[in-house]
Each structure stands twice: as structure tokens, then as C-alpha cells.
């Protein structure tokens, strides 16, 4: 049986894909969408090294493989560059968020998860101080860099873009951080449950106009990063997760993002169900119809004008 677009997506977004023939799959619809959504490197590795090509057309394999090679080189350059810039900072707390934290903590290889930029959080009032420190490594303000997640400051050294958020850590014990010494004595990442909530919050803030790779991130967080041995390789405390979501008014965002993961990846449906908070019937119905269902369709490239604003409002972003 010819693989559908959904089956192609699930196979190539898996960390342990089952061998199958993908010769007649809808490659024309998949390749550009996968690359634009940060899925190209993982898809390329699966095709070349785990599935033996799986009957994919040569043009698709070549295109995806070139993206994988470029992603690996870019990731190493950006992460090493930022590590050098941050390594000398002492006595502070700089929390690496999203891709910068996830690439090596969730994925079997750092090249699988593109790191197009770095996103970090500091305490309220510390944004300017961090910008000044990074300025010693030639990072300068980049006010023209648009950030849909609403960072307080954008910086660049023409090789690496850094988005800085202030105030996230000022919510006290609701956000727990783990030391990330490879980036220096002031580098941290969010603990597992807080990383889930931060990711859901950022997706809601962007009205779910986000790359699909973010739902692979969330899948692995909810599963407890079983494919690696690292900071997130433990069972998620779902009761704690829901408690924190309620305290931070992120219940709708957590419900929407977890529900999308459950629909996209059947193997993660049970952990997604356990993560999702209980909501009223009306709230669930709206979120399912306006947020969850549309975002659960791989290959989606068109959206109604203003849909992101509606989704942001519904999900509490």
C-alpha cells in the first residue's frame, strides 16, 4: 500500500522508524514542507541510514541530505559561537530555551534538530546587562530582527542570532532551572515540566504559526527523552505539570499543544492525554476545532488571515 502524507511524516519524524517501502509516497508535497518545518535533517538521516533509501526518489534524498549536512554545520557553528561568548559570565542565570536546549538533550544527534537562532531568558532588569556582556564578543543590537515570540532584545554577530527574554525567571519557584555547564557557569536550562510549559506558552504566543519540529520537541519531552541519556531522560510528572499549568494560566496552551502531539504521533497519544488538563466542554470544543484539528494535518501550508490571532486568544497566548 502506498504511504500517505501522514504516514510519510510519521515515519520520517520517528527516532526508530520501521522499514517500509516509500516509493509511491507524496514526495512533492512532503519535501518542501518538511524542510520549511525543521524536519529535513531527521528525515534525511532516517532515509539514508535507517531505511536504506526506502524507495524515495533520488531528487528527494539529495535535497534532504543537503539540508542535513547544512543543519549539522550551522548548529555546531552557532552553539560553539554562543558557548564562547557566554563562557566567561559568572554569578548570573541565563536559561537557554527551545532549540538551543533541545538539540542535544532530546535528539540522538545534534544535527537532527535545526538551531536557526538561540533563545534565552534572564531575570527582569538583566536584559541590558546580558546584551552588554555579549557585546564584548561582537554581538550587537539588531532591532530589525522580527520575533513573533516577543523577545525583549535581539542580538547578532552576523553569524548567530540571539533573542533575549526578560522576566521569565521572576515567577520564582514555578520555573526550575538545571545547570548547563557546557555553556559556562551562568548557563541553565529549564527542568522537564517547566520546559514543556515554556514550549507550549511560546507556541500559543505565536498563534500556533510554528514549525512542526516543535511538536517533535514536545513529543520527546512528554515521553521523557527515551532515545538519549540526558537532562530530560526521566518520566514527566504529569500531576506537577498540570498544577504548574494552572498556576501560570497555561492550561489551555498545554491542552492544545499536547492534543496536537497526541494526534500527530499515535505512539505518544497516551502521554499527551495524561499531560492535557481538564477543561470545560466549550473550551475543549473551540480549541479542538480551531487549534488542534488544523495543526494536526501534516503538509498544511495555508491558513486563514487572522487565524493566528484567534488561536492566540483561545490558547491564552
Buried (B, 14 or more C-beta within 10 A) or exposed (E): EEBEBBBBBBBBBBBEBEEBEBEEBBBEBBBBBBBEBBBBBBBBBBBBEBBEEBBBBEEBBEBBBEBBEBBBEBBEEBBEBBBEBBBEBEEBBBBBBBBBBBBBBBBBBBBBBBBEBBBBBBBEEBBEBBBEBBBEBEBEEBEEBEBEBEBBBBBBBEEBBBBBBBBBBBEEEBBBBBEBEEBBBBBBBBBBBBBBBBBBBBBBBBBBBBBBBBBBBBBBBBBEBBBBEEBBBEEBEBEEBBBBBEEBEBBBBBBBBBBBBBBBBEEBBEBBEBBBBEBEEEBBEBBBEBBBEBBBEBBEEEBEEEBBEBBBEBBBB
